[in-house]
Amino acid sequence: MCGIVGICDLGGARRVEEATLRQMLGMIRHRGPEQFGIYLDDSVGLGNARLSIVDLSSGQQPISNEDGTLWIVFNGEIFNHPELREELERLGHRYTTNCDTETVLHAYEEYGPDCLSRFNGQFAIAIWDTRNRSLFMARDRLGVRPIFYTIKDGALIFGSEIKAILAAPGVTAAADPVALDQIFTVWSPLSPRSFFRGIKEVPAGHWMLVKEGRITVKPYWELSFPEEGDFALRSKQSYAEEFRELLIDATRLRLRADVPVGAYLSGGLDSSTITAIIRNFTSNPLETFSISFTDPAFDESSYQSRMAQALGTDHHVVYATHADIGRVFPEVIWHTETPIMRTSPAPMFLLSGLVREKGFKVVLTGEGADEFLAGYDIFKEAKIRRFWAARPDSEFRPGLFNKIYPWLADLSRGNYVKSFFGMGLGDTQAPDYSHQIRWRTTARAKRFFSDELQQTLREGQQHLSPSLPSGFDAWDPLHQAQYLEINVFLSQYLLSSQSDRVAMGHSVEGRFPFLDYRVVEFCNHLPPSLKLKGLTEKHLLKEVSREWLPADITDRPKQPFRAPIHRAFFNDTPADYLEELLSPSALKASGFFKPQAVGQLVAKLKQGLALSETDDMALAGIISTQLMDRQFLSSFKLSPTLSGSDHVKVVRGHETSHGVLP
């Protein structure tokens, strides 16, 4: 696991300085604090910050092929690298290390961009070809590991995090108002946008080639589902047996490491299943990690303890108070590099801190099961709305919302369900039908936008919906909803702000068996009824997991992972940065929000009044945007650059008729 940075000349004869790469790497030291590597020649500079997990002794980057014509910096893991290595060695490739990074390089040398389809992993890659002076970059299929880039003064500048790009000479931070509009609608910028104007990401499942001043971006993998009704005629038992074996193998692969591997244990079905597989099918020592909230509305510690006891794990708990969440929130935003509409990344940041404190660098988690096996309430919500739309006058059908939201007091009010869930009820052909209510609810928070920001957005072209693939209209409605949830929520928010960024903030790597591409493709081709059976989520997973889990874990209703919002900031010990951050002068200076409207929201909180769900999200969005302004836009501070005391490997090349020689 690592962080990568680089600068590639696009024809402007820009020389890359070692000091620049050292500064860029200093900004992402948290991603790989143990070793650093730099490659430099007349056209390119590559840098790597390493968190050593595989081949601790000889895997320091940058790494070259046999004749020094290809050089790589790499972030992530290729879980099937031993098998690929055997194949490549049979083809004549010679290795100098035992790490997966070298396998990536030889695979690219052998197969070109087609090598990506052979990788089972989570990765961000940058390879410099000295023969044709080209830079190849790629991301894993679902975007677990990030790469951002921008173009400045005739050079392409890239990094695992945007703060590294901002450390390059001449690069300044400016907000993209369209991206902020997207965040306050769908919870994240839509790829390839970032929050920063002119800084893009390489989209998930894509590669990028920089050659002769031209940039080419192409997909090598895309989410796909069969046409509605086009499913294999198989028994549920047959599906369950294949799923069971795939999940066990995906988990085993992700335990490959030269360091101890732990597991997150939330107390829900997904993480409990992964932990149970580790216990039942491997000999790995098993230590587990959980979050306990002092707020009982969010706490699942009783289920966590139940599973830890049942599996006999060495269990560790971090206790998150309201004040803890508010206290670490600025640091969380420094790592997410984007405004967020939730505080959930904050307790995850506290949890990764505990993992690192206990001496672990790697944890397995249950992310992905809800998206690929229809675990979220949004899928049930859409199913009920379609059922209701077929009989809009029915009094019984809207009552089904009580089954998925029994804790919502408003549902008992006669007209609430019809006014809230019934809006756009008959528009069942809309491609975003499943997500209309969520996105419309979130978008109400934009009433806090300043008049100037709203005017800018009115004058510009709006991009508030994700692009859709060909064939989308022919998919089952559940699969359409899953595509939107995976493409937007999972890849753009969950795997970034709530996973990679807050884990790597403490130099911890998360691994996700449910995101193994074989598991993903298997789940995508399941009949919808094996995912959402009636209003029972993750039906097939529950059937498979009964073998390993107590019934009260298997059959418990899905409890989405959430964290307190307004109580995290306004409590007995309110965060000391809030008063200044939300002051009229600070709001006016940033220009994003109406000072008077925000002031009224704050006054309401100080009076101890309850907030609606929309106002709670608005508060998180406002605070995080103001923190982004403070940390990146109005005042950006460089982290210490790499020094002589850091373990830095520097390779210098020069042009010859045969390429670049060290």
C-alpha positions as CSV (number, residue, x, y, z in Angstrom):
1,M,0.0,0.0,0.0
2,C,1.4,3.4,-1.0
3,G,0.8,6.8,-2.3
4,I,2.1,7.9,-5.7
5,V,2.9,11.3,-7.2
6,G,4.3,12.5,-10.5
7,I,4.9,15.2,-13.1
8,C,5.1,14.4,-16.8
9,D,6.2,17.0,-19.4
10,L,3.6,17.5,-22.2
11,G,6.0,19.2,-24.6
12,G,6.8,22.4,-22.7
13,A,10.3,21.3,-21.9
14,R,9.6,21.5,-18.2
15,R,12.3,19.9,-16.0
16,V,11.1,18.1,-12.9
17,E,13.0,18.9,-9.8
18,E,13.7,16.3,-7.1
19,A,12.8,18.9,-4.5
20,T,9.3,19.2,-6.0
21,L,8.7,15.5,-5.7
22,R,10.0,15.4,-2.2
23,Q,7.5,18.1,-1.2
24,M,4.7,16.3,-3.0
25,L,5.5,13.1,-1.2
26,G,5.7,15.0,2.1
27,M,2.1,15.9,1.7
28,I,1.0,12.2,1.6
29,R,3.5,10.8,4.1
30,H,0.6,9.3,6.0
31,R,-0.1,7.0,3.0
32,G,3.3,5.4,3.2
33,P,5.5,6.6,6.0
34,E,8.1,3.8,5.9
35,Q,10.0,4.2,2.6
36,F,10.1,6.7,-0.3
37,G,11.2,6.4,-3.9
38,I,11.8,8.9,-6.7
39,Y,12.6,8.4,-10.4
40,L,13.7,11.3,-12.5
41,D,14.7,11.9,-16.1
42,D,14.5,14.8,-18.6
43,S,10.7,14.3,-19.1
44,V,9.2,12.8,-16.0
45,G,9.4,12.5,-12.3
46,L,7.7,9.7,-10.4
47,G,7.4,9.4,-6.6
48,N,6.2,6.8,-4.1
49,A,5.5,6.7,-0.4
50,R,5.4,3.1,0.8
51,L,3.5,1.3,3.5
52,S,5.2,-2.1,3.3
53,I,2.8,-5.0,3.4
54,V,4.1,-7.5,0.8
55,D,7.9,-8.2,0.4
56,L,9.0,-6.0,3.3
57,S,12.7,-6.4,2.5
58,S,13.0,-5.8,-1.3
59,G,9.9,-4.1,-2.5
60,Q,11.0,-0.5,-2.4
61,Q,9.9,1.6,-5.4
62,P,10.5,2.8,-8.1
63,I,11.0,-0.6,-9.8
64,S,12.1,-1.2,-13.3
65,N,12.0,-4.1,-15.8
66,E,15.1,-6.1,-16.8
67,D,16.6,-3.5,-19.1
68,G,15.4,-0.3,-17.4
69,T,13.1,0.7,-20.1
70,L,10.0,0.7,-17.9
71,W,9.6,2.2,-14.4
72,I,6.7,1.9,-12.1
73,V,5.2,3.5,-9.0
74,F,2.2,1.7,-7.6
75,N,-0.4,2.1,-4.9
76,G,-2.4,-0.9,-3.8
77,E,-2.4,-4.7,-3.9
78,I,-2.7,-7.4,-6.6
79,F,-4.1,-10.3,-4.6
80,N,-3.4,-12.9,-7.3
81,H,0.2,-11.8,-8.0
82,P,1.8,-15.2,-7.1
83,E,-0.2,-16.9,-9.8
84,L,0.5,-14.2,-12.3
85,R,4.2,-14.3,-11.5
86,E,4.4,-18.0,-12.3
87,E,2.8,-17.3,-15.7
88,L,5.1,-14.4,-16.4
89,E,8.2,-16.3,-15.4
90,R,7.3,-19.1,-17.8
91,L,7.2,-16.4,-20.5
92,G,10.7,-15.4,-19.7
93,H,10.4,-12.4,-17.3
94,R,13.1,-12.2,-14.7
95,Y,12.3,-10.8,-11.2
96,T,14.5,-9.0,-8.7
97,T,11.9,-8.7,-5.9
98,N,9.0,-10.8,-4.4
99,C,6.5,-7.9,-4.5
100,D,3.3,-7.5,-6.5
101,T,4.5,-4.2,-7.9
102,E,7.0,-5.9,-10.1
103,T,4.3,-8.3,-11.3
104,V,2.3,-5.4,-12.5
105,L,5.2,-4.0,-14.4
106,H,6.1,-7.3,-16.2
107,A,2.4,-7.9,-16.9
108,Y,2.2,-4.5,-18.6
109,E,5.4,-5.2,-20.5
110,E,3.8,-8.5,-21.7
111,Y,0.2,-7.6,-22.4
112,G,0.0,-3.8,-22.5
113,P,-3.2,-2.2,-21.1
114,D,-4.9,-5.7,-21.4
115,C,-3.0,-6.7,-18.3
116,L,-5.6,-4.9,-16.2
117,S,-8.2,-7.5,-16.9
118,R,-5.9,-10.1,-15.3
119,F,-5.5,-8.3,-12.0
120,N,-7.6,-9.2,-9.0
121,G,-6.9,-6.3,-6.7
122,Q,-7.3,-2.6,-5.7
123,F,-4.7,-0.4,-7.3
124,A,-3.5,2.9,-8.8
125,I,-0.7,2.5,-11.3
126,A,1.8,4.8,-13.0
127,I,4.3,3.4,-15.5
128,W,6.8,5.4,-17.5
129,D,8.0,3.9,-20.8
130,T,11.4,5.4,-21.7
131,R,11.3,4.0,-25.3
132,N,8.3,5.9,-26.5
133,R,8.2,8.5,-23.8
134,S,4.7,7.6,-22.6
135,L,3.1,7.6,-19.2
136,F,0.4,4.9,-18.5
137,M,-1.9,5.2,-15.5
138,A,-4.8,3.1,-14.3
139,R,-7.3,2.5,-11.5
140,D,-9.0,-0.6,-10.2
141,R,-12.4,-1.6,-11.4
142,L,-14.4,0.1,-8.7
143,G,-12.0,2.9,-7.7
144,V,-10.8,1.7,-4.3
145,R,-7.5,3.5,-4.8
146,P,-7.5,7.1,-6.2
147,I,-5.5,9.1,-8.8
148,F,-6.0,12.8,-9.4
149,Y,-4.4,14.9,-12.1
150,T,-4.3,18.4,-13.5
151,I,-2.4,20.2,-16.3
152,K,-0.3,23.2,-15.5
153,D,2.4,25.1,-17.5
154,G,2.8,22.3,-20.1
155,A,2.9,19.4,-17.6
156,L,0.6,16.8,-16.3
157,I,0.8,16.6,-12.5
158,F,-0.8,13.7,-10.6
159,G,-1.1,12.2,-7.2
160,S,-3.0,9.8,-4.9
161,E,-4.3,12.9,-3.1
162,I,-5.0,16.4,-4.3
163,K,-2.9,18.0,-1.6
164,A,0.2,16.5,-3.3
165,I,-0.8,18.2,-6.6
166,L,-1.4,21.5,-4.8
167,A,2.2,21.3,-3.5
168,A,3.6,21.4,-7.1
169,P,4.8,24.9,-8.3
170,G,2.2,27.0,-9.9
171,V,-0.9,24.9,-8.8
172,T,-3.5,26.8,-6.8
173,A,-6.8,25.6,-5.3
174,A,-10.1,27.0,-6.5
175,A,-13.5,25.5,-5.9
176,D,-15.7,24.1,-8.7
177,P,-19.2,25.4,-8.1
178,V,-20.7,22.6,-10.2
179,A,-19.0,20.0,-8.0
180,L,-20.4,21.6,-4.9
181,D,-23.8,21.5,-6.5
182,Q,-23.4,17.8,-7.1
183,I,-22.2,17.2,-3.6
184,F,-25.3,18.9,-2.2
185,T,-27.4,16.6,-4.4
186,V,-25.9,13.2,-4.8
187,W,-23.3,13.4,-1.9
188,S,-20.2,13.6,-4.0
189,P,-18.7,15.1,-7.2
190,L,-19.5,13.0,-10.3
191,S,-16.4,11.5,-11.8
192,P,-14.1,12.7,-13.3
193,R,-14.8,16.0,-11.3
194,S,-13.3,16.8,-8.0
195,F,-14.2,19.6,-5.7
196,F,-11.3,21.6,-7.2
197,R,-11.6,23.4,-10.5
198,G,-9.3,21.9,-13.1
199,I,-8.3,18.8,-11.0
200,K,-9.8,15.6,-12.2
201,E,-9.6,11.9,-11.2
202,V,-8.9,9.0,-13.5
203,P,-12.3,7.3,-13.4
204,A,-12.7,3.9,-11.8
205,G,-12.1,1.1,-14.2
206,H,-10.2,3.3,-16.7
207,W,-6.7,3.7,-17.9
208,M,-5.0,6.8,-19.2
209,L,-2.1,7.2,-21.6
210,V,0.0,10.4,-21.9
211,K,2.0,10.4,-25.1
212,E,3.4,13.2,-27.4
213,G,1.4,15.8,-25.5
214,R,-1.9,14.0,-25.9
215,I,-4.0,12.4,-23.1
216,T,-6.2,9.4,-23.9
217,V,-8.6,8.0,-21.3
218,K,-10.4,4.7,-21.9
219,P,-12.5,2.2,-19.9
220,Y,-11.3,-1.4,-19.5
221,W,-14.2,-2.6,-17.3
222,E,-17.7,-1.3,-16.7
223,L,-20.6,-2.3,-14.5
224,S,-23.1,-4.5,-16.5
225,F,-26.3,-6.3,-15.8
226,P,-28.3,-8.7,-17.9
227,E,-31.5,-7.6,-19.6
228,E,-34.6,-7.8,-17.5
229,G,-35.7,-11.5,-17.2
230,D,-32.5,-12.8,-18.9
231,F,-31.2,-14.9,-16.0
232,A,-29.7,-18.4,-15.9
233,L,-32.2,-21.1,-15.0
234,R,-30.5,-22.4,-11.9
235,S,-31.6,-23.6,-8.5
236,K,-31.1,-21.4,-5.5
237,Q,-28.9,-24.1,-4.0
238,S,-26.6,-23.9,-7.1
239,Y,-26.3,-20.2,-6.8
240,A,-25.6,-20.5,-3.1
241,E,-22.9,-23.1,-3.6
242,E,-21.0,-20.9,-6.2
243,F,-21.4,-17.8,-4.1
244,R,-20.1,-19.5,-1.0
245,E,-17.0,-20.7,-2.8
246,L,-16.3,-17.4,-4.4
247,L,-16.7,-15.5,-1.1
248,I,-14.4,-17.9,0.7
249,D,-11.7,-17.6,-2.0
250,A,-12.1,-13.8,-2.2
251,T,-11.5,-13.6,1.6
252,R,-8.5,-16.0,1.5
253,L,-6.8,-14.0,-1.2
254,R,-7.2,-10.8,0.8
255,L,-5.4,-12.3,3.7
256,R,-2.2,-12.5,1.6
257,A,0.3,-10.2,3.4
258,D,3.6,-10.3,5.1
259,V,2.1,-8.5,8.1
260,P,-0.8,-9.3,10.4
261,V,-4.3,-8.8,9.0
262,G,-7.3,-7.8,11.2
263,A,-11.0,-7.4,10.5
264,Y,-13.6,-4.8,11.2
265,L,-16.6,-6.1,13.0
266,S,-19.7,-3.9,12.9
267,G,-22.1,-6.5,14.3
268,G,-24.0,-6.6,11.0
269,L,-24.3,-9.4,8.5
270,D,-21.6,-8.4,6.1
271,S,-18.5,-7.9,8.3
272,S,-19.7,-10.8,10.5
273,T,-19.7,-13.1,7.4
274,I,-16.2,-12.1,6.4
275,T,-14.9,-12.5,10.0
276,A,-16.5,-15.9,10.2
277,I,-14.9,-17.0,7.0
278,I,-11.5,-16.0,8.4
279,R,-12.2,-18.0,11.5
280,N,-13.5,-21.1,9.8
281,F,-11.4,-21.4,6.7
282,T,-8.0,-20.1,7.6
283,S,-5.4,-20.4,10.3
284,N,-4.8,-16.7,10.6
285,P,-4.8,-15.2,14.1
286,L,-7.9,-13.1,14.3
287,E,-8.2,-9.7,16.0
288,T,-11.3,-7.6,15.3
289,F,-12.1,-3.9,15.6
290,S,-15.3,-2.1,16.3
291,I,-16.9,1.3,16.9
292,S,-19.1,1.8,19.9
293,F,-21.1,5.0,20.0
294,T,-22.1,6.6,23.4
295,D,-25.3,7.7,21.6
296,P,-27.6,4.6,21.8
297,A,-29.4,5.6,18.6
298,F,-26.3,4.7,16.6
299,D,-24.7,2.0,18.7
300,E,-24.4,-1.6,17.7
301,S,-21.9,-2.8,20.4
302,S,-24.2,-5.5,21.7
303,Y,-24.2,-7.3,18.3
304,Q,-20.4,-6.7,18.0
305,S,-19.7,-8.3,21.3
306,R,-22.1,-11.2,20.4
307,M,-20.1,-11.9,17.3
308,A,-16.7,-11.5,18.9
309,Q,-17.6,-13.9,21.6
310,A,-19.1,-16.4,19.2
311,L,-16.0,-16.4,17.0
312,G,-13.5,-16.1,19.9
313,T,-11.7,-13.1,18.5
314,D,-9.3,-10.8,20.3
315,H,-11.6,-7.8,20.1
316,H,-10.8,-4.1,20.3
317,V,-13.3,-1.2,20.6
318,V,-13.0,2.5,20.0
319,Y,-15.6,4.5,21.9
320,A,-16.9,7.5,19.9
321,T,-18.6,10.3,21.8
322,H,-20.4,13.3,20.3
323,A,-17.4,15.5,21.2
324,D,-14.9,13.0,19.7
325,I,-16.6,13.2,16.3
326,G,-16.7,17.0,16.3
327,R,-13.1,17.2,17.5
328,V,-11.6,15.1,14.7
329,F,-13.9,16.5,11.9
330,P,-11.4,19.1,10.6
331,E,-8.7,16.4,10.3
332,V,-11.2,14.1,8.6
333,I,-11.9,16.8,6.0
334,W,-8.2,17.4,5.4
335,H,-8.1,13.7,4.4
336,T,-11.3,13.5,2.4
337,E,-10.4,16.7,0.4
338,T,-14.1,17.2,-0.3
339,P,-17.2,18.5,1.5
340,I,-19.4,15.7,2.9
341,M,-23.0,15.5,3.8
342,R,-22.5,13.0,6.7
343,T,-20.2,12.7,9.7
344,S,-19.8,8.9,9.3
345,P,-16.2,9.2,8.1
346,A,-15.2,10.7,11.5
347,P,-15.8,7.5,13.6
348,M,-14.2,5.5,10.8
349,F,-11.1,7.7,11.2
350,L,-11.1,7.0,15.0
351,L,-11.4,3.3,14.3
352,S,-8.4,3.3,11.9
353,G,-6.5,5.1,14.6
354,L,-7.2,2.2,17.0
355,V,-6.1,-0.3,14.3
356,R,-2.8,1.4,13.9
357,E,-2.4,1.8,17.7
358,K,-2.7,-2.0,18.0
359,G,0.1,-2.5,15.4
360,F,-2.0,-3.4,12.4
361,K,-1.6,-2.1,8.8
362,V,-4.3,-4.2,7.1
363,V,-8.0,-4.9,7.9
364,L,-10.7,-6.8,6.0
365,T,-14.2,-5.2,5.9
366,G,-17.7,-5.9,4.6
367,E,-18.1,-2.9,2.2
368,G,-19.9,-3.7,-1.1
369,A,-22.4,-6.3,0.1
370,D,-25.2,-3.7,0.5
371,E,-24.6,-2.4,-3.0
372,F,-24.2,-5.6,-4.9
373,L,-26.8,-7.7,-2.9
374,A,-29.4,-4.9,-2.4
375,G,-29.0,-4.3,1.3
376,Y,-30.0,-0.7,1.6
377,D,-33.5,0.7,2.3
378,I,-33.3,2.7,-0.9
379,F,-33.8,-0.5,-2.9
380,K,-36.9,-1.4,-0.8
381,E,-38.2,2.1,-1.0
382,A,-38.0,2.1,-4.8
383,K,-39.7,-1.4,-4.9
384,I,-42.6,-0.1,-2.7
385,R,-43.0,3.0,-4.8
386,R,-43.3,1.0,-8.0
387,F,-45.8,-1.4,-6.4
388,W,-47.8,1.6,-5.1
389,A,-47.6,3.4,-8.5
390,A,-49.5,0.5,-10.1
391,R,-52.4,1.2,-7.7
392,P,-51.9,4.9,-6.7
393,D,-55.3,5.0,-5.0
394,S,-54.5,2.1,-2.7
395,E,-54.5,2.8,1.1
396,F,-52.6,-0.4,1.9
397,R,-49.6,-0.1,-0.4
398,P,-48.1,3.1,1.0
399,G,-48.4,1.6,4.5
400,L,-45.6,-0.7,3.6
401,F,-43.2,2.1,4.3
402,N,-43.8,1.4,8.0
403,K,-42.1,-2.0,7.5
404,I,-38.8,-0.4,6.5
405,Y,-39.0,2.8,8.5
406,P,-40.8,1.7,11.8
407,W,-38.8,4.4,13.8
408,L,-40.0,7.3,11.7
409,A,-42.8,9.0,13.8
410,D,-43.9,11.1,10.8
411,L,-45.1,8.0,9.0
412,S,-48.1,7.9,11.3
413,R,-49.3,11.2,10.0
414,G,-51.9,10.7,7.4
415,N,-50.6,12.8,4.5
416,Y,-46.9,12.5,5.2
417,V,-46.3,9.3,3.2
418,K,-48.2,10.6,0.2
419,S,-46.6,14.0,0.2
420,F,-43.0,12.7,0.7
421,F,-42.8,9.3,-0.9
422,G,-45.6,9.9,-3.4
423,M,-43.9,12.8,-5.2
424,G,-43.2,11.7,-8.7
425,L,-44.8,8.4,-7.9
426,G,-46.0,7.7,-11.5
427,D,-42.7,8.6,-13.2
428,T,-41.6,5.0,-13.1
429,Q,-39.8,5.2,-16.5
430,A,-37.4,7.8,-15.2
431,P,-33.8,6.4,-15.1
432,D,-33.2,7.9,-11.6
433,Y,-36.6,6.8,-10.2
434,S,-35.0,4.9,-7.4
435,H,-32.9,7.8,-6.2
436,Q,-35.2,10.8,-6.9
437,I,-36.4,11.1,-3.2
438,R,-32.8,10.9,-1.7
439,W,-31.4,13.4,-4.2
440,R,-34.4,15.7,-3.9
441,T,-34.2,15.6,-0.1
442,T,-30.4,16.3,-0.1
443,A,-30.9,19.1,-2.6
444,R,-33.1,21.0,-0.2
445,A,-29.9,21.9,1.7
446,K,-29.0,24.1,-1.2
447,R,-31.3,26.8,0.1
448,F,-28.3,27.8,2.2
449,F,-26.3,28.6,-0.9
450,S,-25.4,32.2,-1.3
451,D,-27.2,34.3,-3.9
452,E,-23.9,34.6,-5.8
453,L,-23.3,30.9,-5.9
454,Q,-26.9,30.3,-7.0
455,Q,-26.5,32.8,-9.8
456,T,-23.3,31.2,-10.9
457,L,-25.0,27.8,-11.0
458,R,-28.0,29.2,-13.0
459,E,-25.7,30.7,-15.6
460,G,-23.7,27.5,-16.0
461,Q,-24.5,24.1,-17.5
462,Q,-25.8,21.7,-14.9
463,H,-24.5,18.2,-14.5
464,L,-26.4,16.7,-11.6
465,S,-27.1,13.2,-12.9
466,P,-24.5,10.5,-13.7
467,S,-24.1,9.3,-17.3
468,L,-25.8,6.0,-18.0
469,P,-24.4,3.1,-20.0
470,S,-26.0,1.7,-23.2
471,G,-28.6,-0.9,-22.4
472,F,-29.6,0.7,-19.1
473,D,-33.2,0.9,-20.1
474,A,-33.4,-2.9,-20.6
475,W,-32.3,-3.7,-17.1
476,D,-34.5,-4.8,-14.2
477,P,-35.5,-1.8,-12.1
478,L,-33.5,-3.2,-9.1
479,H,-30.4,-3.4,-11.3
480,Q,-30.9,0.2,-12.5
481,A,-31.1,1.3,-8.8
482,Q,-28.0,-0.8,-8.0
483,Y,-26.0,0.8,-10.9
484,L,-26.7,4.3,-9.5
485,E,-25.9,3.3,-6.0
486,I,-22.6,1.6,-7.0
487,N,-21.5,4.2,-9.6
488,V,-22.2,7.2,-7.4
489,F,-22.5,6.4,-3.7
490,L,-20.0,3.4,-3.5
491,S,-17.3,4.5,-5.8
492,Q,-17.5,8.3,-5.3
493,Y,-18.3,8.6,-1.6
494,L,-18.1,5.3,0.4
495,L,-14.8,4.0,-1.0
496,S,-13.2,7.4,-0.9
497,S,-14.4,9.6,2.0
498,Q,-15.5,6.8,4.3
499,S,-12.8,4.1,3.4
500,D,-9.5,4.9,1.7
501,R,-9.0,8.4,3.0
502,V,-9.8,7.9,6.6
503,A,-8.0,4.6,6.8
504,M,-4.9,5.9,5.1
505,G,-5.0,8.9,7.4
506,H,-3.6,6.5,9.9
507,S,-1.6,4.4,7.4
508,V,-4.1,1.5,7.4
509,E,-5.1,-0.4,4.3
510,G,-8.7,-1.7,3.9
511,R,-9.4,-4.8,1.9
512,F,-12.9,-5.7,0.6
513,P,-13.8,-9.4,-0.3
514,F,-17.3,-8.4,-1.5
515,L,-15.5,-6.1,-4.1
516,D,-13.6,-9.0,-5.7
517,Y,-14.5,-8.6,-9.3
518,R,-15.6,-12.2,-9.6
519,V,-18.0,-11.7,-6.7
520,V,-19.2,-8.5,-8.2
521,E,-19.9,-10.0,-11.6
522,F,-21.6,-13.0,-10.0
523,C,-23.9,-10.8,-8.0
524,N,-24.7,-8.6,-10.9
525,H,-26.1,-11.6,-12.8
526,L,-28.2,-13.0,-10.0
527,P,-32.0,-12.9,-10.4
528,P,-33.3,-9.9,-8.4
529,S,-35.3,-12.1,-6.1
530,L,-32.1,-13.7,-4.7
531,K,-31.0,-10.2,-3.7
532,L,-34.2,-8.5,-2.6
533,K,-36.9,-11.2,-1.8
534,G,-40.0,-9.3,-1.1
535,L,-38.7,-6.7,1.4
536,T,-35.9,-9.0,2.7
537,E,-32.5,-7.7,1.7
538,K,-29.4,-9.8,0.8
539,H,-31.4,-13.0,0.6
540,L,-28.7,-15.2,-0.9
541,L,-26.1,-13.9,1.5
542,K,-28.3,-14.7,4.5
543,E,-28.9,-18.2,3.2
544,V,-25.1,-18.8,2.8
545,S,-24.2,-17.1,6.1
546,R,-26.5,-19.3,8.2
547,E,-23.8,-21.9,8.2
548,W,-21.5,-19.6,10.1
549,L,-23.5,-17.0,12.1
550,P,-25.9,-17.0,15.0
551,A,-29.5,-16.6,13.8
552,D,-30.0,-13.3,15.6
553,I,-27.1,-11.8,13.5
554,T,-28.3,-13.4,10.2
555,D,-31.9,-12.3,10.6
556,R,-31.5,-8.9,12.2
557,P,-32.8,-6.0,10.0
558,K,-30.2,-4.0,8.2
559,Q,-29.0,-1.0,10.3
560,P,-27.2,1.5,8.1
561,F,-24.0,2.8,9.5
562,R,-24.6,6.4,10.6
563,A,-23.1,8.9,13.0
564,P,-24.6,11.8,14.9
565,I,-24.4,15.1,13.1
566,H,-25.6,18.2,15.0
567,R,-24.9,16.7,18.4
568,A,-21.3,16.1,17.3
569,F,-20.9,19.8,16.9
570,F,-23.3,21.3,19.4
571,N,-23.1,19.4,22.7
572,D,-21.8,20.0,26.3
573,T,-18.3,20.6,24.9
574,P,-18.9,22.1,21.4
575,A,-16.0,22.1,19.0
576,D,-13.8,25.1,19.5
577,Y,-13.5,26.0,15.8
578,L,-17.2,26.3,15.1
579,E,-17.8,29.8,16.4
580,E,-15.3,31.4,14.0
581,L,-15.9,29.0,11.1
582,L,-19.7,29.7,11.0
583,S,-19.4,33.4,11.8
584,P,-21.0,35.9,9.4
585,S,-17.5,37.2,8.4
586,A,-16.1,33.8,7.6
587,L,-19.3,32.8,5.7
588,K,-19.1,36.0,3.7
589,A,-15.4,35.6,3.0
590,S,-15.8,32.1,1.6
591,G,-18.9,33.1,-0.4
592,F,-20.6,29.7,-0.4
593,F,-23.5,30.3,2.0
594,K,-26.0,32.9,3.3
595,P,-24.7,34.1,6.6
596,Q,-28.2,34.9,7.9
597,A,-29.6,31.5,7.0
598,V,-26.7,29.7,8.6
599,G,-27.0,31.9,11.6
600,Q,-30.7,30.9,12.0
601,L,-29.7,27.3,11.8
602,V,-27.0,27.7,14.5
603,A,-29.4,29.7,16.7
604,K,-31.9,26.8,16.5
605,L,-29.2,24.4,17.6
606,K,-28.1,26.5,20.5
607,Q,-31.7,26.6,21.7
608,G,-31.7,22.8,21.8
609,L,-34.3,22.4,19.1
610,A,-34.4,19.3,16.9
611,L,-33.2,19.3,13.3
612,S,-34.8,17.7,10.3
613,E,-32.8,15.1,8.4
614,T,-32.3,17.7,5.6
615,D,-31.0,20.3,8.1
616,D,-28.7,17.8,9.6
617,M,-27.2,17.1,6.2
618,A,-27.0,20.8,5.5
619,L,-25.1,21.4,8.7
620,A,-22.5,18.7,7.8
621,G,-22.2,20.1,4.3
622,I,-21.8,23.7,5.5
623,I,-19.2,22.9,8.2
624,S,-17.2,20.6,5.9
625,T,-17.3,23.2,3.0
626,Q,-16.1,25.9,5.4
627,L,-13.3,23.6,6.5
628,M,-12.3,23.0,2.9
629,D,-12.2,26.8,2.4
630,R,-10.0,27.2,5.5
631,Q,-7.6,24.3,4.8
632,F,-7.3,24.4,1.0
633,L,-8.7,27.5,-0.6
634,S,-8.0,30.5,1.6
635,S,-5.0,29.1,3.4
636,F,-3.1,26.0,2.2
637,K,-0.2,24.8,4.4
638,L,2.6,22.6,3.1
639,S,3.6,19.6,5.2
640,P,7.3,19.1,5.9
641,T,9.2,17.9,2.9
642,L,11.2,14.7,2.8
643,S,14.5,15.2,4.6
644,G,17.8,13.4,4.9
645,S,16.5,11.3,7.7
646,D,13.8,9.7,5.5
647,H,14.6,6.5,3.7
648,V,14.6,7.8,0.1
649,K,15.6,5.8,-3.0
650,V,16.4,8.2,-5.9
651,V,17.0,6.8,-9.4
652,R,18.1,9.2,-12.1
653,G,17.9,8.3,-15.8
654,H,19.3,9.8,-19.0
655,E,18.3,9.4,-22.5
656,T,20.2,6.9,-24.7
657,S,19.4,5.1,-27.9
658,H,18.2,2.2,-25.7
659,G,16.1,4.1,-23.3
660,V,16.9,5.4,-19.8
661,L,19.7,3.9,-17.7
662,P,20.0,4.4,-14.0
